[in-house]
Amino acid sequence: MTLNDFQKALLVEFAVREAESLEQMKCICYCMRNRVRKGWHDGSWTKCIEHAQESAGNEGHLEGIRSAPGTAIANAVGTREIDPNSRPLQMLLQAIDDIYHGQRWVPSGVDGVRDEDAQGTDLESAVGTALYWVRLDRPVRPWFAENIVRDRENHPERSQMGLMMFYK
């Protein structure tokens, strides 16, 4: 196993615990990739996952995993049990290499990404440069409401996927 394999496994676990549909899982992976590429937490996939709660849209849904309670990564992912036979998980596993190694990134300007140059799947294009997401069916963190939702100039809505909203 390589470090990339380890990071992809963490990303899949995080997305599966955070979202309910395959599309939402993929969108979360794209957002995490955007964070890494923007240099969040030194551009480390592992650190971005460990610190996901700091910029989470909802309260209390990232509370730890059974396999490693008390660790930083455990605190970054939810506790929902993962069914290894679920079709969405299997499909995300098939897609994770393309998401992780995606070629959509086009360095440019302050933002680092030019949306007009984006190439990729419909979901990838819909997420675009989004860095944040929130579940609309759960309580929103006050920090998120104040700094992301209400700051439409710096954090416009990018897309909505079911009961999940994505912000730049």
Phi and psi restraints in degrees (value plus and minus 20) as a CYANA .aco file:
   2 THR   PHI    -123.4   -83.4
   2 THR   PSI     150.0   190.0
   3 LEU   PHI     -80.2   -40.2
   3 LEU   PSI     -60.3   -20.3
   4 ASN   PHI     -79.6   -39.6
   4 ASN   PSI     -62.5   -22.5
   5 ASP   PHI     -81.5   -41.5
   5 ASP   PSI     -62.9   -22.9
   6 PHE   PHI     -81.7   -41.7
   6 PHE   PSI     -66.5   -26.5
   7 GLN   PHI     -85.2   -45.2
   7 GLN   PSI     -59.3   -19.3
   8 LYS   PHI     -84.9   -44.9
   8 LYS   PSI     -58.7   -18.7
   9 ALA   PHI     -84.5   -44.5
   9 ALA   PSI     -62.8   -22.8
  10 LEU   PHI     -82.2   -42.2
  10 LEU   PSI     -61.6   -21.6
  11 LEU   PHI     -83.1   -43.1
  11 LEU   PSI     -64.3   -24.3
  12 VAL   PHI     -82.4   -42.4
  12 VAL   PSI     -67.1   -27.1
  13 GLU   PHI     -79.8   -39.8
  13 GLU   PSI     -65.1   -25.1
  14 PHE   PHI     -79.0   -39.0
  14 PHE   PSI     -69.3   -29.3
  15 ALA   PHI     -85.0   -45.0
  15 ALA   PSI     -60.2   -20.2
  16 VAL   PHI     -85.2   -45.2
  16 VAL   PSI     -59.6   -19.6
  17 ARG   PHI     -95.6   -55.6
  17 ARG   PSI     -45.6    -5.6
  18 GLU   PHI    -106.5   -66.5
  18 GLU   PSI     -50.5   -10.5
  19 ALA   PHI    -139.5   -99.5
  19 ALA   PSI     150.2   190.2
  20 GLU   PHI    -131.7   -91.7
  20 GLU   PSI     -53.6   -13.6
  21 SER   PHI    -126.8   -86.8
  21 SER   PSI     140.9   180.9
  22 LEU   PHI     -78.8   -38.8
  22 LEU   PSI     -61.7   -21.7
  23 GLU   PHI     -82.4   -42.4
  23 GLU   PSI     -63.0   -23.0
  24 GLN   PHI     -84.3   -44.3
  24 GLN   PSI     -60.8   -20.8
  25 MET   PHI     -79.3   -39.3
  25 MET   PSI     -66.0   -26.0
  26 LYS   PHI     -83.9   -43.9
  26 LYS   PSI     -62.4   -22.4
  27 CYS   PHI     -81.1   -41.1
  27 CYS   PSI     -59.9   -19.9
  28 ILE   PHI     -83.9   -43.9
  28 ILE   PSI     -61.0   -21.0
  29 CYS   PHI     -81.5   -41.5
  29 CYS   PSI     -60.8   -20.8
  30 TYR   PHI     -83.7   -43.7
  30 TYR   PSI     -61.3   -21.3
  31 CYS   PHI     -82.3   -42.3
  31 CYS   PSI     -63.1   -23.1
  32 MET   PHI     -84.7   -44.7
  32 MET   PSI     -58.9   -18.9
  33 ARG   PHI     -82.3   -42.3
  33 ARG   PSI     -60.7   -20.7
  34 ASN   PHI     -81.1   -41.1
  34 ASN   PSI     -60.4   -20.4
  35 ARG   PHI     -82.7   -42.7
  35 ARG   PSI     -65.2   -25.2
  36 VAL   PHI     -80.6   -40.6
  36 VAL   PSI     -65.1   -25.1
  37 ARG   PHI     -91.3   -51.3
  37 ARG   PSI     -44.4    -4.4
  38 LYS   PHI    -102.1   -62.1
  38 LYS   PSI     -24.7    15.3
  39 GLY   PHI      69.3   109.3
  39 GLY   PSI      -6.9    33.1
  40 TRP   PHI     -78.1   -38.1
  40 TRP   PSI     115.8   155.8
  41 HIS   PHI      30.0    70.0
  41 HIS   PSI      29.4    69.4
  42 ASP   PHI      41.7    81.7
  42 ASP   PSI       4.2    44.2
  43 GLY   PHI      49.8    89.8
  43 GLY   PSI       2.0    42.0
  44 SER   PHI    -114.6   -74.6
  44 SER   PSI     102.9   142.9
  45 TRP   PHI     -77.6   -37.6
  45 TRP   PSI     -67.3   -27.3
  46 THR   PHI     -81.0   -41.0
  46 THR   PSI     -66.1   -26.1
  47 LYS   PHI     -86.9   -46.9
  47 LYS   PSI     -57.1   -17.1
  48 CYS   PHI     -82.1   -42.1
  48 CYS   PSI     -59.0   -19.0
  49 ILE   PHI     -90.3   -50.3
  49 ILE   PSI     -63.6   -23.6
  50 GLU   PHI     -78.4   -38.4
  50 GLU   PSI     -55.7   -15.7
  51 HIS   PHI    -122.1   -82.1
  51 HIS   PSI      -4.6    35.4
  52 ALA   PHI     -79.3   -39.3
  52 ALA   PSI     -53.2   -13.2
  53 GLN   PHI     -83.2   -43.2
  53 GLN   PSI     -48.1    -8.1
  54 GLU   PHI     -81.9   -41.9
  54 GLU   PSI     -50.2   -10.2
  55 SER   PHI    -138.0   -98.0
  55 SER   PSI      -2.6    37.4
  56 ALA   PHI     -87.1   -47.1
  56 ALA   PSI     126.5   166.5
  57 GLY   PHI    -100.5   -60.5
  57 GLY   PSI     -44.9    -4.9
  58 ASN   PHI    -140.7  -100.7
  58 ASN   PSI     135.0   175.0
  59 GLU   PHI    -101.1   -61.1
  59 GLU   PSI     123.8   163.8
  60 GLY   PHI      41.4    81.4
  60 GLY   PSI      -1.9    38.1
  61 HIS   PHI    -121.4   -81.4
  61 HIS   PSI     -25.7    14.3
  62 LEU   PHI    -133.1   -93.1
  62 LEU   PSI      57.9    97.9
  63 GLU   PHI    -132.4   -92.4
  63 GLU   PSI     -17.2    22.8
  64 GLY   PHI     104.9   144.9
  64 GLY   PSI     131.8   171.8
  65 ILE   PHI    -129.7   -89.7
  65 ILE   PSI     136.8   176.8
  66 ARG   PHI     -85.2   -45.2
  66 ARG   PSI     -54.6   -14.6
  67 SER   PHI     -92.3   -52.3
  67 SER   PSI     -45.5    -5.5
  68 ALA   PHI    -167.9  -127.9
  68 ALA   PSI      45.6    85.6
  69 PRO   PHI     -82.4   -42.4
  69 PRO   PSI     122.8   162.8
  70 GLY   PHI      69.3   109.3
  70 GLY   PSI     -30.5     9.5
  71 THR   PHI    -105.2   -65.2
  71 THR   PSI     144.3   184.3
  72 ALA   PHI     -82.1   -42.1
  72 ALA   PSI     -62.0   -22.0
  73 ILE   PHI     -87.3   -47.3
  73 ILE   PSI     -58.1   -18.1
  74 ALA   PHI     -80.0   -40.0
  74 ALA   PSI     -56.1   -16.1
  75 ASN   PHI     -95.6   -55.6
  75 ASN   PSI     -31.7     8.3
  76 ALA   PHI    -114.4   -74.4
  76 ALA   PSI     -34.4     5.6
  77 VAL   PHI    -141.6  -101.6
  77 VAL   PSI     136.8   176.8
  78 GLY   PHI     -95.0   -55.0
  78 GLY   PSI     158.7   198.7
  79 THR   PHI    -124.3   -84.3
  79 THR   PSI     -21.2    18.8
  80 ARG   PHI     -77.9   -37.9
  80 ARG   PSI     112.9   152.9
  81 GLU   PHI     -88.3   -48.3
  81 GLU   PSI     120.3   160.3
  82 ILE   PHI    -118.3   -78.3
  82 ILE   PSI     106.6   146.6
  83 ASP   PHI    -111.4   -71.4
  83 ASP   PSI      90.2   130.2
  84 PRO   PHI     -84.8   -44.8
  84 PRO   PSI     -34.2     5.8
  85 ASN   PHI    -116.1   -76.1
  85 ASN   PSI     -19.2    20.8
  86 SER   PHI     -90.2   -50.2
  86 SER   PSI     118.7   158.7
  87 ARG   PHI     -83.5   -43.5
  87 ARG   PSI     -63.4   -23.4
  88 PRO   PHI     -78.8   -38.8
  88 PRO   PSI     -59.9   -19.9
  89 LEU   PHI     -83.2   -43.2
  89 LEU   PSI     -66.2   -26.2
  90 GLN   PHI     -81.4   -41.4
  90 GLN   PSI     -59.7   -19.7
  91 MET   PHI     -90.3   -50.3
  91 MET   PSI     -55.6   -15.6
  92 LEU   PHI     -86.3   -46.3
  92 LEU   PSI     -60.1   -20.1
  93 LEU   PHI     -80.3   -40.3
  93 LEU   PSI     -56.5   -16.5
  94 GLN   PHI     -89.3   -49.3
  94 GLN   PSI     -51.3   -11.3
  95 ALA   PHI    -112.9   -72.9
  95 ALA   PSI     -33.7     6.3
  96 ILE   PHI     -83.9   -43.9
  96 ILE   PSI     -54.0   -14.0
  97 ASP   PHI     -81.0   -41.0
  97 ASP   PSI     -64.7   -24.7
  98 ASP   PHI     -85.7   -45.7
  98 ASP   PSI     -57.6   -17.6
  99 ILE   PHI     -87.8   -47.8
  99 ILE   PSI     -69.2   -29.2
 100 TYR   PHI     -82.3   -42.3
 100 TYR   PSI     -63.6   -23.6
 101 HIS   PHI    -120.9   -80.9
 101 HIS   PSI      -7.4    32.6
 102 GLY   PHI     -66.6   -26.6
 102 GLY   PSI     127.6   167.6
 103 GLN   PHI    -121.5   -81.5
 103 GLN   PSI      -5.2    34.8
 104 ARG   PHI     -88.6   -48.6
 104 ARG   PSI     -43.0    -3.0
 105 TRP   PHI     -83.3   -43.3
 105 TRP   PSI     104.9   144.9
 106 VAL   PHI    -151.4  -111.4
 106 VAL   PSI      79.9   119.9
 107 PRO   PHI     -78.9   -38.9
 107 PRO   PSI     111.9   151.9
 108 SER   PHI    -195.0  -155.0
 108 SER   PSI     119.6   159.6
 109 GLY   PHI      36.5    76.5
 109 GLY   PSI    -186.4  -146.4
 110 VAL   PHI     -84.8   -44.8
 110 VAL   PSI     -60.5   -20.5
 111 ASP   PHI     -95.9   -55.9
 111 ASP   PSI     -47.6    -7.6
 112 GLY   PHI      68.1   108.1
 112 GLY   PSI     -31.7     8.3
 113 VAL   PHI    -158.3  -118.3
 113 VAL   PSI     113.3   153.3
 114 ARG   PHI    -122.5   -82.5
 114 ARG   PSI      93.1   133.1
 115 ASP   PHI     -77.8   -37.8
 115 ASP   PSI     -55.8   -15.8
 116 GLU   PHI     -86.9   -46.9
 116 GLU   PSI     -39.2     0.8
 117 ASP   PHI    -113.3   -73.3
 117 ASP   PSI     -21.7    18.3
 118 ALA   PHI     -83.8   -43.8
 118 ALA   PSI     111.9   151.9
 119 GLN   PHI    -144.9  -104.9
 119 GLN   PSI     120.9   160.9
 120 GLY   PHI     132.7   172.7
 120 GLY   PSI    -184.1  -144.1
 121 THR   PHI     -90.5   -50.5
 121 THR   PSI     145.7   185.7
 122 ASP   PHI     -79.5   -39.5
 122 ASP   PSI     -62.0   -22.0
 123 LEU   PHI     -83.9   -43.9
 123 LEU   PSI     -64.5   -24.5
 124 GLU   PHI     -81.3   -41.3
 124 GLU   PSI     -61.5   -21.5
 125 SER   PHI     -88.0   -48.0
 125 SER   PSI     -57.7   -17.7
 126 ALA   PHI     -84.4   -44.4
 126 ALA   PSI     -61.4   -21.4
 127 VAL   PHI     -91.8   -51.8
 127 VAL   PSI     -59.0   -19.0
 128 GLY   PHI      33.9    73.9
 128 GLY   PSI    -141.2  -101.2
 129 THR   PHI    -118.0   -78.0
 129 THR   PSI      -3.3    36.7
 130 ALA   PHI     -78.9   -38.9
 130 ALA   PSI     121.2   161.2
 131 LEU   PHI    -139.8   -99.8
 131 LEU   PSI     -36.2     3.8
 132 TYR   PHI    -148.8  -108.8
 132 TYR   PSI     132.9   172.9
 133 TRP   PHI    -166.2  -126.2
 133 TRP   PSI     138.9   178.9
 134 VAL   PHI    -166.4  -126.4
 134 VAL   PSI     120.2   160.2
 135 ARG   PHI    -104.3   -64.3
 135 ARG   PSI     104.1   144.1
 136 LEU   PHI     -97.8   -57.8
 136 LEU   PSI     -33.0     7.0
 137 ASP   PHI    -117.5   -77.5
 137 ASP   PSI      -9.3    30.7
 138 ARG   PHI    -150.1  -110.1
 138 ARG   PSI     137.9   177.9
 139 PRO   PHI     -79.5   -39.5
 139 PRO   PSI     118.2   158.2
 140 VAL   PHI    -111.6   -71.6
 140 VAL   PSI     115.9   155.9
 141 ARG   PHI     -83.5   -43.5
 141 ARG   PSI     117.7   157.7
 142 PRO   PHI     -76.1   -36.1
 142 PRO   PSI     -61.1   -21.1
 143 TRP   PHI     -77.8   -37.8
 143 TRP   PSI     -64.5   -24.5
 144 PHE   PHI     -85.3   -45.3
 144 PHE   PSI     -64.5   -24.5
 145 ALA   PHI     -80.2   -40.2
 145 ALA   PSI     -65.0   -25.0
 146 GLU   PHI     -91.8   -51.8
 146 GLU   PSI     -65.7   -25.7
 147 ASN   PHI    -113.1   -73.1
 147 ASN   PSI     -41.7    -1.7
 148 ILE   PHI    -133.3   -93.3
 148 ILE   PSI     -80.4   -40.4
 149 VAL   PHI     -82.1   -42.1
 149 VAL   PSI     -64.7   -24.7
 150 ARG   PHI    -102.1   -62.1
 150 ARG   PSI     -30.1     9.9
 151 ASP   PHI    -122.2   -82.2
 151 ASP   PSI      48.6    88.6
 152 ARG   PHI     -86.5   -46.5
 152 ARG   PSI     -44.9    -4.9
 153 GLU   PHI     -86.9   -46.9
 153 GLU   PSI     -64.8   -24.8
 154 ASN   PHI    -111.0   -71.0
 154 ASN   PSI     -42.7    -2.7
 155 HIS   PHI    -153.7  -113.7
 155 HIS   PSI      47.3    87.3
 156 PRO   PHI     -88.0   -48.0
 156 PRO   PSI     135.8   175.8
 157 GLU   PHI     -87.0   -47.0
 157 GLU   PSI     115.3   155.3
 158 ARG   PHI    -119.2   -79.2
 158 ARG   PSI     -64.3   -24.3
 159 SER   PHI    -187.3  -147.3
 159 SER   PSI     147.3   187.3
 160 GLN   PHI    -147.9  -107.9
 160 GLN   PSI     114.3   154.3
 161 MET   PHI    -146.8  -106.8
 161 MET   PSI      78.6   118.6
 162 GLY   PHI      42.8    82.8
 162 GLY   PSI    -145.2  -105.2
 163 LEU   PHI    -116.0   -76.0
 163 LEU   PSI       7.7    47.7
 164 MET   PHI    -145.9  -105.9
 164 MET   PSI     110.7   150.7
 165 MET   PHI    -131.4   -91.4
 165 MET   PSI     120.7   160.7
 166 PHE   PHI    -136.9   -96.9
 166 PHE   PSI     116.9   156.9
 167 TYR   PHI    -145.3  -105.3
 167 TYR   PSI     127.5   167.5
